[in-house]
Amino acid sequence: MPIYEYKCGHCGHELESLQKLSDAPLKDCPECGESALQKKISAAGFRLKGGGWYETDFKSGKKKNVADSDSKKSSDSKPAGGCGSGSCGCH
């Protein structure tokens, strides 16, 4: 879920809010109570929660293929199954 930044146009209070994409923007300032919150334009932050996230999913440059470089070093090992091993009919 994205973390949005808001700023009150009345008192200048700033806050962050963890919201769903489908949630309506916040309007009421928690400090002054006025309906003057405005969403700031910023790089959206998000949290990766739950299983299924791997260390190589969001790497860039030379760090991107960490798993591939490890498998190239141990070329004498056989694949465990799946595509590339011949078990799926690819060979």
C-alpha positions as CSV (number, residue, x, y, z in Angstrom):
1,M,0.0,0.0,0.0
2,P,1.3,3.5,-0.9
3,I,2.3,6.0,1.8
4,Y,1.0,9.4,0.9
5,E,2.2,12.8,2.2
6,Y,-0.3,15.5,3.0
7,K,0.1,19.2,4.0
8,C,-2.5,21.4,5.6
9,G,-3.1,24.6,3.7
10,H,-4.4,26.3,6.8
11,C,-1.8,25.5,9.6
12,G,1.0,24.0,7.6
13,H,0.9,20.6,9.4
14,E,2.5,17.8,7.4
15,L,1.7,14.1,7.8
16,E,2.1,10.7,6.1
17,S,-0.8,8.2,5.7
18,L,-0.7,4.5,4.6
19,Q,-3.7,4.2,2.3
20,K,-5.1,1.9,-0.4
21,L,-5.0,3.1,-3.9
22,S,-8.8,3.1,-3.9
23,D,-9.1,5.2,-0.7
24,A,-10.3,8.8,-1.0
25,P,-7.8,11.5,-0.2
26,L,-7.7,12.8,3.4
27,K,-9.3,16.2,3.8
28,D,-9.5,17.1,7.6
29,C,-6.3,18.2,9.3
30,P,-5.7,16.3,12.6
31,E,-4.0,19.4,14.1
32,C,-6.4,22.3,13.4
33,G,-9.5,20.4,12.3
34,E,-9.9,22.4,9.1
35,S,-10.8,20.7,5.8
36,A,-7.6,22.0,4.1
37,L,-5.3,18.9,3.6
38,Q,-3.7,18.7,0.2
39,K,-1.8,15.6,-1.1
40,K,1.8,16.5,-1.8
41,I,3.4,15.3,-5.0
42,S,6.3,13.0,-4.0
43,A,7.8,9.6,-4.7
44,A,5.3,7.1,-3.4
45,G,6.6,4.8,-0.7
46,F,5.3,1.3,-0.2
47,R,5.8,-1.7,2.0
48,L,6.6,-5.1,0.8
49,K,4.6,-7.4,3.2
50,G,4.1,-11.1,3.2
51,G,6.0,-14.0,1.6
52,G,7.3,-14.2,-2.0
53,W,9.7,-11.3,-2.0
54,Y,13.3,-12.2,-2.9
55,E,16.5,-10.2,-2.5
56,T,17.0,-10.1,-6.3
57,D,13.5,-8.7,-7.2
58,F,14.4,-5.1,-7.1
59,K,18.2,-5.0,-7.7
60,S,19.7,-3.0,-10.5
61,G,22.9,-3.0,-12.5
62,K,25.5,-5.7,-11.7
63,K,23.6,-6.7,-8.5
64,K,20.6,-7.8,-10.5
65,N,21.7,-11.3,-11.3
66,V,23.1,-12.4,-8.0
67,A,21.4,-15.8,-8.3
68,D,22.6,-16.3,-11.9
69,S,26.2,-15.5,-11.0
70,D,26.2,-18.1,-8.2
71,S,24.9,-20.8,-10.6
72,K,27.5,-20.0,-13.2
73,K,30.3,-20.5,-10.5
74,S,29.0,-24.0,-9.7
75,S,28.6,-25.3,-13.3
76,D,29.2,-28.9,-12.2
77,S,25.9,-28.9,-10.3
78,K,22.7,-30.2,-12.0
79,P,19.5,-28.3,-12.2
80,A,16.9,-29.3,-9.6
81,G,14.0,-29.4,-12.0
82,G,11.8,-27.0,-13.9
83,C,12.6,-25.2,-17.1
84,G,16.2,-25.7,-18.3
85,S,16.5,-29.2,-16.8
86,G,14.7,-31.0,-19.6
87,S,11.8,-32.1,-17.3
88,C,9.4,-29.6,-19.0
89,G,10.3,-30.8,-22.5
90,C,12.4,-27.8,-23.4
91,H,15.4,-29.9,-24.5
